[in-house]
Amino acid sequence: MSSTPPDGLPRYRLLTGKDDATFCHRVSEALAQGYVLYGSPAATFNGEHVVVAQAILWPEVER
């Protein structure tokens, strides 16, 4: 695994969005790239739909 994320992406990302299949696919894609989940997901209701957030990190490479 590379020591840096692909495509110039940052090491830390906070994915947010409507709680739907599209959001789940975004998280799944990040995991497939090599990111790992960081902490628990968060959810809130904005009056129309549930909005979720999940932090992800690029793992440190052991040297």
N, C-alpha and C positions, 0 to 999 in steps of 0.2 A: 504494500500500500504506500502511496506517495505521502510525503510529509506535509504536503499542502493540498488544500481542496481543489477540485477540478474547476476549470473555466474561470479562474480568478475569484471564486466565491470566498466569502469570509469564513474564518474558523468557527465563529459563533453566528447562529442564525435563529431568529424567532419567527416561526411560521405562524401566520394568523389567517383566519377566514371563516366563512360560513361553515357550519358543521354539516358537511355533505361529502359525497363520494369524491369530489374534486379535491377537497382538502386532504382526505385520506390518501389519495394518489400522490399528492405533493409530498406528504410525509414518507410514504413508501419509497418514492423515487430518491429522496435524500438518503434514506437508509441504504438503498441499493448502491448509492454512490460511495458510501463508506462513513457517513455521519452516524453518530450515536445519539440516542435520546438523552436529554439532560433535564432531570426533574420531572415533575408530574405535569400533565396537561392542565390548562385552565379553561374555564368556560363561563360565559355570561350570556344574558339575553338582552338584546338591544331594542326590544319592543316589537320586532318583526321576526327575528330568527335567532337561534343560538350561534354565538361567535366563539370560536375556540382558538387556543394558542398552544404551541409546543416548541420549546427550545431544543435546539440540536447543536452538537459540537463536533468538530473534526477531531478525532482522537490523536493524542500525542504519540509520536513514534518513538519507541524505545531505541536508544543509541548504544 
